Every structure is written in C-alpha cells, then in structure tokens.
Amino acid sequence: MGAAGTGPVRLSLAIERWPDKEEKIVLGRLREFEAGIEKNLAEIKKRAEGG
C-alpha cells in the first residue's frame, strides 16, 4: 500500500492512464477496500468474543 501524502495516488494515476477502464479500476479498488474492512471486522469480532 502506498504512503499517504500530497502526491497523486495510484488510483488516480491508473485512471489517467486508462480512462476507458475507469469503472473496472475503481471497482477493483472498492473490492480490495471491502476485503480489508471484512478482515478487520472479523478480527474485531474474534477479539470481542474473547478469541
């Protein structure tokens, strides 16, 4: 994962490079984001339930 900062983000760079594939690029990133959220929630649930 890239570092936070003031430079352009990889998502924006990819969309600029392949504007015709913007929908697929964004959908792929959203899927990655969703998977990360689900993983975090599963860990939180495990810890909350004493695991």
Number of C-alpha atoms within 10 A of each C-alpha: 4 6 7 8 7 6 7 9 12 11 13 14 11 14 16 12 11 11 12 10 12 16 11 11 16 15 11 12 13 12 11 12 12 12 12 12 12 12 12 12 12 12 13 13 12 11 10 9 8 7 8
